[in-house]
Amino acid sequence: MGTKLTIRAVELAQPAEKPYEIRDTDISGLYFLMREALSIQLLREAYAKTDEIGFLCHVRADVVINYPQQFTVITGVRPAAD
């Protein structure tokens, strides 16, 4: 199970060693096609001891890009040195 994200963890976060990617995109040509309805189940039993609830979600979808040329990806970007 992952670590909880806290304000302090965000403040202390450091850039990863690997380069970043910057995406400059007009997403008007990006479409999600639903293959089946979204399914959401309420999970009560698994979280009953902590007075929480959980959700299990599932969807089958396709992504279609009409014009791949409108998507720009810049790779190899590194944070500025201090």
PDB file with SEQRES, HELIX, SHEET and CRYST1 records, atoms N, CA, C and O in Angstrom:
SEQRES   1 A   82  MET GLY THR LYS LEU THR ILE ARG ALA VAL GLU LEU ALA          
SEQRES   2 A   82  GLN PRO ALA GLU LYS PRO TYR GLU ILE ARG ASP THR ASP          
SEQRES   3 A   82  ILE SER GLY LEU TYR PHE LEU MET ARG GLU ALA LEU SER          
SEQRES   4 A   82  ILE GLN LEU LEU ARG GLU ALA TYR ALA LYS THR ASP GLU          
SEQRES   5 A   82  ILE GLY PHE LEU CYS HIS VAL ARG ALA ASP VAL VAL ILE          
SEQRES   6 A   82  ASN TYR PRO GLN GLN PHE THR VAL ILE THR GLY VAL ARG          
SEQRES   7 A   82  PRO ALA ALA ASP                                              
HELIX    1 AA1 ILE A    7  LEU A   12  1                                   6    
HELIX    2 AA2 ILE A   27  GLY A   29  5                                   3    
HELIX    3 AA3 GLU A   45  THR A   50  5                                   6    
HELIX    4 AA4 PRO A   68  GLN A   70  5                                   3    
SHEET    1 AA1 2 TYR A  20  THR A  25  0                                        
SHEET    2 AA1 2 PHE A  71  VAL A  77 -1                                        
SHEET    1 AA2 2 LEU A  30  MET A  34  0                                        
SHEET    2 AA2 2 ALA A  61  ILE A  65 -1                                        
SHEET    1 AA3 2 SER A  39  LEU A  43  0                                        
SHEET    2 AA3 2 GLY A  54  HIS A  58 -1                                        
CRYST1    1.000    1.000    1.000  90.00  90.00  90.00 P 1           1          
ATOM      1  N   MET A   1       0.841  -1.176   0.000  1.00  0.00           N  
ATOM      2  CA  MET A   1       0.000   0.000   0.000  1.00  0.00           C  
ATOM      3  C   MET A   1       0.883   1.235   0.000  1.00  0.00           C  
ATOM      4  O   MET A   1       1.909   1.258   0.681  1.00  0.00           O  
ATOM      5  N   GLY A   2       0.507   2.258  -0.748  1.00  0.00           N  
ATOM      6  CA  GLY A   2       1.311   3.468  -0.902  1.00  0.00           C  
ATOM      7  C   GLY A   2       1.311   4.344   0.330  1.00  0.00           C  
ATOM      8  O   GLY A   2       0.554   4.125   1.275  1.00  0.00           O  
ATOM      9  N   THR A   3       2.171   5.337   0.299  1.00  0.00           N  
ATOM     10  CA  THR A   3       2.277   6.303   1.376  1.00  0.00           C  
ATOM     11  C   THR A   3       1.250   7.408   1.172  1.00  0.00           C  
ATOM     12  O   THR A   3       0.975   7.806   0.040  1.00  0.00           O  
ATOM     13  N   LYS A   4       0.682   7.903   2.271  1.00  0.00           N  
ATOM     14  CA  LYS A   4      -0.267   9.009   2.167  1.00  0.00           C  
ATOM     15  C   LYS A   4       0.471  10.280   1.754  1.00  0.00           C  
ATOM     16  O   LYS A   4       1.575  10.555   2.223  1.00  0.00           O  
ATOM     17  N   LEU A   5      -0.155  11.040   0.875  1.00  0.00           N  
ATOM     18  CA  LEU A   5       0.416  12.292   0.414  1.00  0.00           C  
ATOM     19  C   LEU A   5       0.047  13.395   1.399  1.00  0.00           C  
ATOM     20  O   LEU A   5      -1.132  13.663   1.629  1.00  0.00           O  
ATOM     21  N   THR A   6       1.048  14.021   1.970  1.00  0.00           N  
ATOM     22  CA  THR A   6       0.824  15.094   2.931  1.00  0.00           C  
ATOM     23  C   THR A   6       1.392  16.398   2.377  1.00  0.00           C  
ATOM     24  O   THR A   6       2.156  16.389   1.412  1.00  0.00           O  
ATOM     25  N   ILE A   7       1.018  17.509   2.988  1.00  0.00           N  
ATOM     26  CA  ILE A   7       1.550  18.808   2.571  1.00  0.00           C  
ATOM     27  C   ILE A   7       3.062  18.822   2.749  1.00  0.00           C  
ATOM     28  O   ILE A   7       3.787  19.347   1.904  1.00  0.00           O  
ATOM     29  N   ARG A   8       3.530  18.253   3.836  1.00  0.00           N  
ATOM     30  CA  ARG A   8       4.978  18.223   4.100  1.00  0.00           C  
ATOM     31  C   ARG A   8       5.722  17.417   3.039  1.00  0.00           C  
ATOM     32  O   ARG A   8       6.807  17.807   2.609  1.00  0.00           O  
ATOM     33  N   ALA A   9       5.141  16.293   2.615  1.00  0.00           N  
ATOM     34  CA  ALA A   9       5.766  15.476   1.572  1.00  0.00           C  
ATOM     35  C   ALA A   9       5.862  16.248   0.260  1.00  0.00           C  
ATOM     36  O   ALA A   9       6.855  16.134  -0.458  1.00  0.00           O  
ATOM     37  N   VAL A  10       4.850  17.019  -0.048  1.00  0.00           N  
ATOM     38  CA  VAL A  10       4.870  17.834  -1.272  1.00  0.00           C  
ATOM     39  C   VAL A  10       5.947  18.912  -1.160  1.00  0.00           C  
ATOM     40  O   VAL A  10       6.673  19.162  -2.123  1.00  0.00           O  
ATOM     41  N   GLU A  11       6.057  19.551   0.006  1.00  0.00           N  
ATOM     42  CA  GLU A  11       7.053  20.602   0.203  1.00  0.00           C  
ATOM     43  C   GLU A  11       8.478  20.061   0.088  1.00  0.00           C  
ATOM     44  O   GLU A  11       9.371  20.764  -0.386  1.00  0.00           O  
ATOM     45  N   LEU A  12       8.694  18.817   0.519  1.00  0.00           N  
ATOM     46  CA  LEU A  12      10.028  18.223   0.503  1.00  0.00           C  
ATOM     47  C   LEU A  12      10.337  17.467  -0.781  1.00  0.00           C  
ATOM     48  O   LEU A  12      11.447  16.958  -0.939  1.00  0.00           O  
ATOM     49  N   ALA A  13       9.395  17.382  -1.689  1.00  0.00           N  
ATOM     50  CA  ALA A  13       9.581  16.604  -2.916  1.00  0.00           C  
ATOM     51  C   ALA A  13      10.712  17.175  -3.760  1.00  0.00           C  
ATOM     52  O   ALA A  13      10.866  18.391  -3.874  1.00  0.00           O  
ATOM     53  N   GLN A  14      11.490  16.294  -4.340  1.00  0.00           N  
ATOM     54  CA  GLN A  14      12.602  16.663  -5.208  1.00  0.00           C  
ATOM     55  C   GLN A  14      12.336  16.134  -6.615  1.00  0.00           C  
ATOM     56  O   GLN A  14      11.648  15.125  -6.772  1.00  0.00           O  
ATOM     57  N   PRO A  15      12.871  16.799  -7.639  1.00  0.00           N  
ATOM     58  CA  PRO A  15      12.682  16.301  -8.997  1.00  0.00           C  
ATOM     59  C   PRO A  15      13.306  14.919  -9.166  1.00  0.00           C  
ATOM     60  O   PRO A  15      14.301  14.584  -8.522  1.00  0.00           O  
ATOM     61  N   ALA A  16      12.711  14.144 -10.028  1.00  0.00           N  
ATOM     62  CA  ALA A  16      13.248  12.818 -10.329  1.00  0.00           C  
ATOM     63  C   ALA A  16      14.542  12.967 -11.123  1.00  0.00           C  
ATOM     64  O   ALA A  16      14.793  14.008 -11.730  1.00  0.00           O  
ATOM     65  N   GLU A  17      15.352  11.928 -11.112  1.00  0.00           N  
ATOM     66  CA  GLU A  17      16.613  11.947 -11.847  1.00  0.00           C  
ATOM     67  C   GLU A  17      16.391  11.899 -13.354  1.00  0.00           C  
ATOM     68  O   GLU A  17      17.202  12.423 -14.117  1.00  0.00           O  
ATOM     69  N   LYS A  18      15.314  11.285 -13.781  1.00  0.00           N  
ATOM     70  CA  LYS A  18      15.088  11.155 -15.222  1.00  0.00           C  
ATOM     71  C   LYS A  18      14.533  12.457 -15.794  1.00  0.00           C  
ATOM     72  O   LYS A  18      13.933  13.243 -15.061  1.00  0.00           O  
ATOM     73  N   PRO A  19      14.723  12.697 -17.084  1.00  0.00           N  
ATOM     74  CA  PRO A  19      14.204  13.916 -17.714  1.00  0.00           C  
ATOM     75  C   PRO A  19      12.676  13.924 -17.734  1.00  0.00           C  
ATOM     76  O   PRO A  19      12.032  12.876 -17.717  1.00  0.00           O  
ATOM     77  N   TYR A  20      12.132  15.095 -17.770  1.00  0.00           N  
ATOM     78  CA  TYR A  20      10.688  15.274 -17.851  1.00  0.00           C  
ATOM     79  C   TYR A  20      10.245  15.364 -19.298  1.00  0.00           C  
ATOM     80  O   TYR A  20      11.063  15.540 -20.202  1.00  0.00           O  
ATOM     81  N   GLU A  21       8.949  15.243 -19.508  1.00  0.00           N  
ATOM     82  CA  GLU A  21       8.346  15.500 -20.808  1.00  0.00           C  
ATOM     83  C   GLU A  21       7.363  16.645 -20.646  1.00  0.00           C  
ATOM     84  O   GLU A  21       6.644  16.709 -19.649  1.00  0.00           O  
ATOM     85  N   ILE A  22       7.325  17.534 -21.596  1.00  0.00           N  
ATOM     86  CA  ILE A  22       6.352  18.622 -21.615  1.00  0.00           C  
ATOM     87  C   ILE A  22       5.442  18.379 -22.814  1.00  0.00           C  
ATOM     88  O   ILE A  22       5.910  18.136 -23.926  1.00  0.00           O  
ATOM     89  N   ARG A  23       4.158  18.447 -22.575  1.00  0.00           N  
ATOM     90  CA  ARG A  23       3.197  18.228 -23.653  1.00  0.00           C  
ATOM     91  C   ARG A  23       2.373  19.495 -23.850  1.00  0.00           C  
ATOM     92  O   ARG A  23       1.709  19.970 -22.928  1.00  0.00           O  
ATOM     93  N   ASP A  24       2.427  20.026 -25.045  1.00  0.00           N  
ATOM     94  CA  ASP A  24       1.655  21.202 -25.406  1.00  0.00           C  
ATOM     95  C   ASP A  24       0.624  20.737 -26.424  1.00  0.00           C  
ATOM     96  O   ASP A  24       0.957  20.462 -27.577  1.00  0.00           O  
ATOM     97  N   THR A  25      -0.622  20.652 -25.993  1.00  0.00           N  
ATOM     98  CA  THR A  25      -1.612  19.954 -26.804  1.00  0.00           C  
ATOM     99  C   THR A  25      -2.957  20.649 -26.781  1.00  0.00           C  
ATOM    100  O   THR A  25      -3.404  21.134 -25.741  1.00  0.00           O  
ATOM    101  N   ASP A  26      -3.587  20.690 -27.924  1.00  0.00           N  
ATOM    102  CA  ASP A  26      -4.992  21.069 -28.031  1.00  0.00           C  
ATOM    103  C   ASP A  26      -5.759  19.755 -28.044  1.00  0.00           C  
ATOM    104  O   ASP A  26      -5.711  19.021 -29.031  1.00  0.00           O  
ATOM    105  N   ILE A  27      -6.463  19.452 -26.963  1.00  0.00           N  
ATOM    106  CA  ILE A  27      -7.101  18.133 -26.843  1.00  0.00           C  
ATOM    107  C   ILE A  27      -8.452  18.049 -27.544  1.00  0.00           C  
ATOM    108  O   ILE A  27      -9.196  17.091 -27.333  1.00  0.00           O  
ATOM    109  N   SER A  28      -8.778  19.040 -28.377  1.00  0.00           N  
ATOM    110  CA  SER A  28     -10.064  18.987 -29.069  1.00  0.00           C  
ATOM    111  C   SER A  28     -10.128  17.827 -30.055  1.00  0.00           C  
ATOM    112  O   SER A  28     -11.223  17.416 -30.439  1.00  0.00           O  
ATOM    113  N   GLY A  29      -8.991  17.289 -30.474  1.00  0.00           N  
ATOM    114  CA  GLY A  29      -8.978  16.157 -31.398  1.00  0.00           C  
ATOM    115  C   GLY A  29      -8.819  14.821 -30.714  1.00  0.00           C  
ATOM    116  O   GLY A  29      -8.591  13.810 -31.378  1.00  0.00           O  
ATOM    117  N   LEU A  30      -8.935  14.796 -29.382  1.00  0.00           N  
ATOM    118  CA  LEU A  30      -8.792  13.563 -28.610  1.00  0.00           C  
ATOM    119  C   LEU A  30     -10.169  13.100 -28.159  1.00  0.00           C  
ATOM    120  O   LEU A  30     -10.908  13.855 -27.527  1.00  0.00           O  
ATOM    121  N   TYR A  31     -10.512  11.866 -28.484  1.00  0.00           N  
ATOM    122  CA  TYR A  31     -11.837  11.343 -28.150  1.00  0.00           C  
ATOM    123  C   TYR A  31     -11.733  10.050 -27.350  1.00  0.00           C  
ATOM    124  O   TYR A  31     -10.893   9.197 -27.637  1.00  0.00           O  
ATOM    125  N   PHE A  32     -12.587   9.915 -26.351  1.00  0.00           N  
ATOM    126  CA  PHE A  32     -12.729   8.674 -25.598  1.00  0.00           C  
ATOM    127  C   PHE A  32     -14.008   8.002 -26.059  1.00  0.00           C  
ATOM    128  O   PHE A  32     -15.083   8.598 -25.990  1.00  0.00           O  
ATOM    129  N   LEU A  33     -13.905   6.777 -26.525  1.00  0.00           N  
ATOM    130  CA  LEU A  33     -15.063   6.020 -26.981  1.00  0.00           C  
ATOM    131  C   LEU A  33     -15.355   4.927 -25.957  1.00  0.00           C  
ATOM    132  O   LEU A  33     -14.537   4.035 -25.736  1.00  0.00           O  
ATOM    133  N   MET A  34     -16.511   5.007 -25.346  1.00  0.00           N  
ATOM    134  CA  MET A  34     -16.888   4.049 -24.305  1.00  0.00           C  
ATOM    135  C   MET A  34     -17.316   2.744 -24.960  1.00  0.00           C  
ATOM    136  O   MET A  34     -18.226   2.731 -25.789  1.00  0.00           O  
ATOM    137  N   ARG A  35     -16.661   1.644 -24.590  1.00  0.00           N  
ATOM    138  CA  ARG A  35     -17.022   0.337 -25.123  1.00  0.00           C  
ATOM    139  C   ARG A  35     -18.134  -0.309 -24.303  1.00  0.00           C  
ATOM    140  O   ARG A  35     -18.902  -1.126 -24.812  1.00  0.00           O  
ATOM    141  N   GLU A  36     -18.211   0.062 -23.042  1.00  0.00           N  
ATOM    142  CA  GLU A  36     -19.281  -0.419 -22.171  1.00  0.00           C  
ATOM    143  C   GLU A  36     -19.524   0.626 -21.100  1.00  0.00           C  
ATOM    144  O   GLU A  36     -18.717   1.539 -20.925  1.00  0.00           O  
ATOM    145  N   ALA A  37     -20.613   0.501 -20.393  1.00  0.00           N  
ATOM    146  CA  ALA A  37     -20.975   1.488 -19.371  1.00  0.00           C  
ATOM    147  C   ALA A  37     -19.980   1.456 -18.203  1.00  0.00           C  
ATOM    148  O   ALA A  37     -19.389   0.420 -17.899  1.00  0.00           O  
ATOM    149  N   LEU A  38     -19.817   2.588 -17.576  1.00  0.00           N  
ATOM    150  CA  LEU A  38     -18.992   2.696 -16.381  1.00  0.00           C  
ATOM    151  C   LEU A  38     -19.645   1.908 -15.259  1.00  0.00           C  
ATOM    152  O   LEU A  38     -20.845   2.037 -15.016  1.00  0.00           O  
ATOM    153  N   SER A  39     -18.858   1.097 -14.580  1.00  0.00           N  
ATOM    154  CA  SER A  39     -19.358   0.297 -13.467  1.00  0.00           C  
ATOM    155  C   SER A  39     -18.706   0.793 -12.179  1.00  0.00           C  
ATOM    156  O   SER A  39     -17.480   0.846 -12.084  1.00  0.00           O  
ATOM    157  N   ILE A  40     -19.519   1.154 -11.189  1.00  0.00           N  
ATOM    158  CA  ILE A  40     -19.012   1.614  -9.894  1.00  0.00           C  
ATOM    159  C   ILE A  40     -19.644   0.763  -8.805  1.00  0.00           C  
ATOM    160  O   ILE A  40     -20.869   0.686  -8.705  1.00  0.00           O  
ATOM    161  N   GLN A  41     -18.813   0.122  -7.989  1.00  0.00           N  
ATOM    162  CA  GLN A  41     -19.297  -0.688  -6.878  1.00  0.00           C  
ATOM    163  C   GLN A  41     -18.838  -0.057  -5.566  1.00  0.00           C  
ATOM    164  O   GLN A  41     -17.708   0.416  -5.451  1.00  0.00           O  
ATOM    165  N   LEU A  42     -19.718  -0.058  -4.597  1.00  0.00           N  
ATOM    166  CA  LEU A  42     -19.404   0.456  -3.270  1.00  0.00           C  
ATOM    167  C   LEU A  42     -18.796  -0.672  -2.448  1.00  0.00           C  
ATOM    168  O   LEU A  42     -19.378  -1.753  -2.356  1.00  0.00           O  
ATOM    169  N   LEU A  43     -17.637  -0.433  -1.851  1.00  0.00           N  
ATOM    170  CA  LEU A  43     -16.948  -1.434  -1.028  1.00  0.00           C  
ATOM    171  C   LEU A  43     -17.058  -1.024   0.437  1.00  0.00           C  
ATOM    172  O   LEU A  43     -16.305  -0.171   0.907  1.00  0.00           O  
ATOM    173  N   ARG A  44     -17.971  -1.617   1.134  1.00  0.00           N  
ATOM    174  CA  ARG A  44     -18.170  -1.251   2.554  1.00  0.00           C  
ATOM    175  C   ARG A  44     -17.365  -2.143   3.487  1.00  0.00           C  
ATOM    176  O   ARG A  44     -16.735  -1.657   4.427  1.00  0.00           O  
ATOM    177  N   GLU A  45     -17.384  -3.437   3.231  1.00  0.00           N  
ATOM    178  CA  GLU A  45     -16.786  -4.390   4.163  1.00  0.00           C  
ATOM    179  C   GLU A  45     -15.282  -4.192   4.333  1.00  0.00           C  
ATOM    180  O   GLU A  45     -14.762  -4.289   5.444  1.00  0.00           O  
ATOM    181  N   ALA A  46     -14.593  -3.918   3.245  1.00  0.00           N  
ATOM    182  CA  ALA A  46     -13.132  -3.809   3.307  1.00  0.00           C  
ATOM    183  C   ALA A  46     -12.674  -2.627   4.152  1.00  0.00           C  
ATOM    184  O   ALA A  46     -11.545  -2.622   4.644  1.00  0.00           O  
ATOM    185  N   TYR A  47     -13.524  -1.638   4.326  1.00  0.00           N  
ATOM    186  CA  TYR A  47     -13.139  -0.421   5.042  1.00  0.00           C  
ATOM    187  C   TYR A  47     -13.960  -0.200   6.315  1.00  0.00           C  
ATOM    188  O   TYR A  47     -13.888   0.874   6.913  1.00  0.00           O  
ATOM    189  N   ALA A  48     -14.724  -1.182   6.729  1.00  0.00           N  
ATOM    190  CA  ALA A  48     -15.626  -1.027   7.876  1.00  0.00           C  
ATOM    191  C   ALA A  48     -14.875  -0.740   9.175  1.00  0.00           C  
ATOM    192  O   ALA A  48     -15.367   0.022  10.007  1.00  0.00           O  
ATOM    193  N   LYS A  49     -13.709  -1.326   9.365  1.00  0.00           N  
ATOM    194  CA  LYS A  49     -12.962  -1.146  10.614  1.00  0.00           C  
ATOM    195  C   LYS A  49     -12.464   0.286  10.796  1.00  0.00           C  
ATOM    196  O   LYS A  49     -12.230   0.721  11.923  1.00  0.00           O  
ATOM    197  N   THR A  50     -12.305   1.009   9.711  1.00  0.00           N  
ATOM    198  CA  THR A  50     -11.764   2.368   9.788  1.00  0.00           C  
ATOM    199  C   THR A  50     -12.819   3.432   9.484  1.00  0.00           C  
ATOM    200  O   THR A  50     -12.481   4.600   9.292  1.00  0.00           O  
ATOM    201  N   ASP A  51     -14.090   3.036   9.440  1.00  0.00           N  
ATOM    202  CA  ASP A  51     -15.204   3.952   9.155  1.00  0.00           C  
ATOM    203  C   ASP A  51     -15.010   4.691   7.831  1.00  0.00           C  
ATOM    204  O   ASP A  51     -15.330   5.874   7.719  1.00  0.00           O  
ATOM    205  N   GLU A  52     -14.489   3.989   6.844  1.00  0.00           N  
ATOM    206  CA  GLU A  52     -14.303   4.553   5.514  1.00  0.00           C  
ATOM    207  C   GLU A  52     -15.116   3.744   4.517  1.00  0.00           C  
ATOM    208  O   GLU A  52     -15.598   2.655   4.829  1.00  0.00           O  
ATOM    209  N   ILE A  53     -15.261   4.284   3.323  1.00  0.00           N  
ATOM    210  CA  ILE A  53     -15.863   3.521   2.236  1.00  0.00           C  
ATOM    211  C   ILE A  53     -14.912   3.568   1.051  1.00  0.00           C  
ATOM    212  O   ILE A  53     -14.102   4.486   0.921  1.00  0.00           O  
ATOM    213  N   GLY A  54     -15.018   2.591   0.213  1.00  0.00           N  
ATOM    214  CA  GLY A  54     -14.180   2.545  -0.980  1.00  0.00           C  
ATOM    215  C   GLY A  54     -15.043   2.296  -2.200  1.00  0.00           C  
ATOM    216  O   GLY A  54     -16.189   1.860  -2.095  1.00  0.00           O  
ATOM    217  N   PHE A  55     -14.475   2.577  -3.349  1.00  0.00           N  
ATOM    218  CA  PHE A  55     -15.180   2.365  -4.607  1.00  0.00           C  
ATOM    219  C   PHE A  55     -14.300   1.550  -5.536  1.00  0.00           C  
ATOM    220  O   PHE A  55     -13.085   1.743  -5.586  1.00  0.00           O  
ATOM    221  N   LEU A  56     -14.913   0.648  -6.261  1.00  0.00           N  
ATOM    222  CA  LEU A  56     -14.246  -0.119  -7.298  1.00  0.00           C  
ATOM    223  C   LEU A  56     -14.881   0.301  -8.612  1.00  0.00           C  
ATOM    224  O   LEU A  56     -16.081   0.117  -8.813  1.00  0.00           O  
ATOM    225  N   CYS A  57     -14.085   0.861  -9.500  1.00  0.00           N  
ATOM    226  CA  CYS A  57     -14.602   1.378 -10.769  1.00  0.00           C  
ATOM    227  C   CYS A  57     -13.946   0.633 -11.923  1.00  0.00           C  
ATOM    228  O   CYS A  57     -12.774   0.262 -11.860  1.00  0.00           O  
ATOM    229  N   HIS A  58     -14.729   0.423 -12.980  1.00  0.00           N  
ATOM    230  CA  HIS A  58     -14.226  -0.261 -14.162  1.00  0.00           C  
ATOM    231  C   HIS A  58     -14.879   0.329 -15.401  1.00  0.00           C  
ATOM    232  O   HIS A  58     -16.082   0.589 -15.420  1.00  0.00           O  
ATOM    233  N   VAL A  59     -14.081   0.536 -16.425  1.00  0.00           N  
ATOM    234  CA  VAL A  59     -14.617   0.999 -17.711  1.00  0.00           C  
ATOM    235  C   VAL A  59     -13.725   0.447 -18.825  1.00  0.00           C  
ATOM    236  O   VAL A  59     -12.514   0.306 -18.657  1.00  0.00           O  
ATOM    237  N   ARG A  60     -14.333   0.146 -19.940  1.00  0.00           N  
ATOM    238  CA  ARG A  60     -13.588  -0.223 -21.141  1.00  0.00           C  
ATOM    239  C   ARG A  60     -13.791   0.904 -22.143  1.00  0.00           C  
ATOM    240  O   ARG A  60     -14.919   1.228 -22.513  1.00  0.00           O  
ATOM    241  N   ALA A  61     -12.685   1.495 -22.576  1.00  0.00           N  
ATOM    242  CA  ALA A  61     -12.770   2.633 -23.490  1.00  0.00           C  
ATOM    243  C   ALA A  61     -11.591   2.605 -24.455  1.00  0.00           C  
ATOM    244  O   ALA A  61     -10.549   2.011 -24.178  1.00  0.00           O  
ATOM    245  N   ASP A  62     -11.782   3.253 -25.575  1.00  0.00           N  
ATOM    246  CA  ASP A  62     -10.715   3.449 -26.558  1.00  0.00           C  
ATOM    247  C   ASP A  62     -10.422   4.939 -26.638  1.00  0.00           C  
ATOM    248  O   ASP A  62     -11.288   5.769 -26.360  1.00  0.00           O  
ATOM    249  N   VAL A  63      -9.197   5.269 -27.021  1.00  0.00           N  
ATOM    250  CA  VAL A  63      -8.811   6.660 -27.231  1.00  0.00           C  
ATOM    251  C   VAL A  63      -8.484   6.814 -28.708  1.00  0.00           C  
ATOM    252  O   VAL A  63      -7.726   6.028 -29.276  1.00  0.00           O  
ATOM    253  N   VAL A  64      -9.062   7.833 -29.318  1.00  0.00           N  
ATOM    254  CA  VAL A  64      -8.839   8.098 -30.736  1.00  0.00           C  
ATOM    255  C   VAL A  64      -8.274   9.510 -30.880  1.00  0.00           C  
ATOM    256  O   VAL A  64      -8.781  10.454 -30.275  1.00  0.00           O  
ATOM    257  N   ILE A  65      -7.229   9.642 -31.678  1.00  0.00           N  
ATOM    258  CA  ILE A  65      -6.638  10.941 -31.974  1.00  0.00           C  
ATOM    259  C   ILE A  65      -6.841  11.192 -33.465  1.00  0.00           C  
ATOM    260  O   ILE A  65      -6.321  10.455 -34.303  1.00  0.00           O  
ATOM    261  N   ASN A  66      -7.601  12.235 -33.788  1.00  0.00           N  
ATOM    262  CA  ASN A  66      -7.879  12.532 -35.195  1.00  0.00           C  
ATOM    263  C   ASN A  66      -6.641  12.991 -35.947  1.00  0.00           C  
ATOM    264  O   ASN A  66      -6.370  12.496 -37.041  1.00  0.00           O  
ATOM    265  N   TYR A  67      -5.883  13.928 -35.383  1.00  0.00           N  
ATOM    266  CA  TYR A  67      -4.715  14.493 -36.051  1.00  0.00           C  
ATOM    267  C   TYR A  67      -3.516  14.408 -35.114  1.00  0.00           C  
ATOM    268  O   TYR A  67      -3.322  15.305 -34.292  1.00  0.00           O  
ATOM    269  N   PRO A  68      -2.704  13.354 -35.214  1.00  0.00           N  
ATOM    270  CA  PRO A  68      -1.550  13.217 -34.310  1.00  0.00           C  
ATOM    271  C   PRO A  68      -0.589  14.405 -34.373  1.00  0.00           C  
ATOM    272  O   PRO A  68       0.141  14.655 -33.414  1.00  0.00           O  
ATOM    273  N   GLN A  69      -0.579  15.146 -35.497  1.00  0.00           N  
ATOM    274  CA  GLN A  69       0.341  16.268 -35.641  1.00  0.00           C  
ATOM    275  C   GLN A  69       0.032  17.395 -34.654  1.00  0.00           C  
ATOM    276  O   GLN A  69       0.902  18.223 -34.385  1.00  0.00           O  
ATOM    277  N   GLN A  70      -1.185  17.446 -34.110  1.00  0.00           N  
ATOM    278  CA  GLN A  70      -1.526  18.535 -33.194  1.00  0.00           C  
ATOM    279  C   GLN A  70      -1.017  18.283 -31.776  1.00  0.00           C  
ATOM    280  O   GLN A  70      -1.165  19.143 -30.908  1.00  0.00           O  
ATOM    281  N   PHE A  71      -0.425  17.126 -31.533  1.00  0.00           N  
ATOM    282  CA  PHE A  71       0.116  16.805 -30.215  1.00  0.00           C  
ATOM    283  C   PHE A  71       1.626  16.981 -30.236  1.00  0.00           C  
ATOM    284  O   PHE A  71       2.322  16.322 -31.009  1.00  0.00           O  
ATOM    285  N   THR A  72       2.131  17.868 -29.389  1.00  0.00           N  
ATOM    286  CA  THR A  72       3.553  18.166 -29.315  1.00  0.00           C  
ATOM    287  C   THR A  72       4.118  17.610 -28.016  1.00  0.00           C  
ATOM    288  O   THR A  72       3.556  17.846 -26.947  1.00  0.00           O  
ATOM    289  N   VAL A  73       5.218  16.878 -28.095  1.00  0.00           N  
ATOM    290  CA  VAL A  73       5.895  16.347 -26.913  1.00  0.00           C  
ATOM    291  C   VAL A  73       7.352  16.779 -26.969  1.00  0.00           C  
ATOM    292  O   VAL A  73       8.053  16.505 -27.943  1.00  0.00           O  
ATOM    293  N   ILE A  74       7.806  17.458 -25.919  1.00  0.00           N  
ATOM    294  CA  ILE A  74       9.208  17.863 -25.799  1.00  0.00           C  
ATOM    295  C   ILE A  74       9.837  16.977 -24.744  1.00  0.00           C  
ATOM    296  O   ILE A  74       9.399  16.983 -23.593  1.00  0.00           O  
ATOM    297  N   THR A  75      10.863  16.208 -25.115  1.00  0.00           N  
ATOM    298  CA  THR A  75      11.485  15.270 -24.189  1.00  0.00           C  
ATOM    299  C   THR A  75      12.866  15.774 -23.772  1.00  0.00           C  
ATOM    300  O   THR A  75      13.448  16.642 -24.423  1.00  0.00           O  
ATOM    301  N   GLY A  76      13.375  15.217 -22.681  1.00  0.00           N  
ATOM    302  CA  GLY A  76      14.720  15.553 -22.213  1.00  0.00           C  
ATOM    303  C   GLY A  76      14.804  16.823 -21.398  1.00  0.00           C  
ATOM    304  O   GLY A  76      15.902  17.345 -21.207  1.00  0.00           O  
ATOM    305  N   VAL A  77      13.686  17.346 -20.907  1.00  0.00           N  
ATOM    306  CA  VAL A  77      13.672  18.578 -20.117  1.00  0.00           C  
ATOM    307  C   VAL A  77      14.126  18.262 -18.686  1.00  0.00           C  
ATOM    308  O   VAL A  77      13.636  17.324 -18.057  1.00  0.00           O  
ATOM    309  N   ARG A  78      15.058  19.054 -18.197  1.00  0.00           N  
ATOM    310  CA  ARG A  78      15.559  18.868 -16.826  1.00  0.00           C  
ATOM    311  C   ARG A  78      15.329  20.154 -16.038  1.00  0.00           C  
ATOM    312  O   ARG A  78      15.344  21.246 -16.606  1.00  0.00           O  
ATOM    313  N   PRO A  79      15.114  20.019 -14.707  1.00  0.00           N  
ATOM    314  CA  PRO A  79      14.933  21.223 -13.893  1.00  0.00           C  
ATOM    315  C   PRO A  79      16.197  22.090 -13.896  1.00  0.00           C  
ATOM    316  O   PRO A  79      17.311  21.592 -14.063  1.00  0.00           O  
ATOM    317  N   ALA A  80      15.996  23.392 -13.709  1.00  0.00           N  
ATOM    318  CA  ALA A  80      17.133  24.316 -13.675  1.00  0.00           C  
ATOM    319  C   ALA A  80      17.987  24.030 -12.449  1.00  0.00           C  
ATOM    320  O   ALA A  80      17.470  23.691 -11.384  1.00  0.00           O  
ATOM    321  N   ALA A  81      19.294  24.168 -12.608  1.00  0.00           N  
ATOM    322  CA  ALA A  81      20.221  23.976 -11.480  1.00  0.00           C  
ATOM    323  C   ALA A  81      20.108  25.160 -10.529  1.00  0.00           C  
ATOM    324  O   ALA A  81      19.910  26.298 -10.954  1.00  0.00           O  
ATOM    325  N   ASP A  82      20.235  24.874  -9.235  1.00  0.00           N  
ATOM    326  CA  ASP A  82      20.154  25.934  -8.222  1.00  0.00           C  
ATOM    327  C   ASP A  82      21.425  26.752  -8.171  1.00  0.00           C  
ATOM    328  O   ASP A  82      21.527  27.685  -7.374  1.00  0.00           O  
TER     329      ASP A  82                                                      
END                                                                             
